[in-house]
């Protein structure tokens, strides 16, 4: 069974993923794998330079994530072009990784479940939820971004209109009040 751990920036997907990993379950992290794929696949780098902006690929051949983020989180069309470039490669990589896991419960952490098409690959979705102000504060503290920058990222992620939500969704509250572990244990039926 493959379960998505999903939610917007600052909601707490990573902490839930870490708890699940500590419990012994494998977790595929879409962000880190997408970064690795983008930095190692020459065709993806060429597409990013051509379709987003040449400054997004540094002279050493690595993706300039700061510059790329500045562009795509202020230009919805650029974000759509980036998603089109990267999502197919990530889905293919996820399918390969999941095939290697054998017959175990596995997880995939993703901020953009529906935009990426990963919703069609999973059996269940754990939607991590947190109040907006808390999410903004977490990201400002963690990344040193301004409030406006964080709100722009959140707006960009949430601008996508989901046509059909996954049929098997559990909400996990990461509001700094409700303990996470009991919610995760209930979701796992432990």
N, C-alpha and C positions, 0 to 999 in steps of 0.2 A: 504494500500500500504506500502511495506517495501522497504526502500532505504538504500543502503550501502554508508557510508562515508569512502572512502578508499584512500590509498596512503602510501608511505614508511615512515620510521622513519624520523621525523623532518619536514615533509611537512606541518603540521598544521591541522591534522584531529581533534585533541582535541579541538582546538579553534573553528572550524566549528561546532563540536558537542555541545559545550557550547552555542554558539549562537542559534542553533536550539532548545536546551533545554530551553533557556531563552524565546524563542518564544512560548513555551508551548508544544513542541513535545517530546514524549518519545524517549530515546536513550539507546540502549543496547551497553555497552562497552565490547567488546570481551576480551581485555587485563585484565581488572579487574575481569570479570566473570571467565576467564580461571584461573587466580590466585586463586580465591576463590574455584573453583572446584578442582584444583590441591591440595590445602591445606586441603580440607575437604573429598576428596574421597580416602579411604585407598587403593583401587585397583590401582588407578592412581599413588599414591605414590610408591607402590610396583613395578609397571612397570617402573617408572622413575629410581628407585634405581637399578633394575635388568638390564634394557635395555640401560640406559644412563651412570650412575655412582653412586655407593653407597653414595658418598660424597654429592650428590644433595639433599638428605633428611637428615636434621639435627637430632640430638639426641632427640629433643623435638617433632619430627614428622612433622615439617614444612619444606617446600621446601626452599632450599638455592638458591634463585634466582640468586645471583651473581655467584655462582659456576656453576649453570646450564647454565647461559648465556655464561660464559667463554668457556664451553665445546661445546655447540651447535653452537655458532657463529664462532668457529674455526674448526668445523668438520661437513661437510655437511651431512654425513650419520647419525650422532647423531641428527642433526636437523630434518631429515626426520623421525627418530624413535620417537622423541618427538612429532612431528606433528601427527603421526599416533596414538599416545596414547591420545592426548588431543582433536583433532578436532571433533571427533564423539560426545564426551561429550558436547562440546560447541554448536555444531549444535542442539543437542537435547534440551539443555537448552534454546537456542535462540528460537526454535520453540515453546516451552512451554511459554516463556515470551511473544512472539508475539501473541499467542493465547489469552493471558490475556488482551491484549491492546484494544480489541474490534475493532470497525470499524473506526480506526483513521490512519492517516499517521504516521508511526513510522520509526526509523532509527537504523542502526547498524553500529558502528564504528569498523573498522578492518584494520589492516596493511597488512594482507595476505588473501585477498578476494578469490583469485583463488586457492591458496594452501589449504585453509580450506574447500573448497566446498560451502562456503556461497554464492558465485556468483549464484548458482542454486536456492537459496532461496529468492532472492530479485527481485523486479520489475524494479529497476533503480539503477545506480551507480553514485555517485558523486566522481569523481577522483580528489583529492586535489593535486595540482602541485606546486612545488617551485624549484628554481635553486639549484643544488647540493651544491655549496659552502654555501648558506644560510642554507640549511638543516644541513650540517655538523656543522656549527657555532651554530645553535640552540641547537643541541643535546650536543655538547661540553659544552655549557653554562649551559644547564638544568641539565645534568647528571654528569658533571665533567669527561667525558670520553676523552681519547686522540683522536686525529684526526684519527689515524690508526684504533682504535677500532670502531669508528663511521663508517669509510669507510668499515670495515669488515662486520659490521651489514647491511649496505646498500647493499653491494655486495651479502651477504647471502640472503636478501629478494628479490633482483632483479635477482638472478640466476635461479629462477623458470621460465620456459618457458610456457607461457599461450598458450594453444592449440586453444582456441576460446574465444575471448573477449565477454563480455556481450553486448547484442544488444542495450541497452539503457544507454549510458554513457554521462555524462556532466562533463566538465572540469571546476574546480574552481581554479583560480590562487591565491596562497597565497605567492606572491613574495615581500611583504612589500611595494608594490607600488599601486597595484589595490585594492580598498576597497572591503572587503569581504561581508559586509551586502547587497549591491545591487546585487551581484552575487547570494547570497543565496535567496534573495527575487525573483529574476528572475527564479531561479530553482524551487522555490515553487509556482511560478505564483501568488505571492501576490501583 
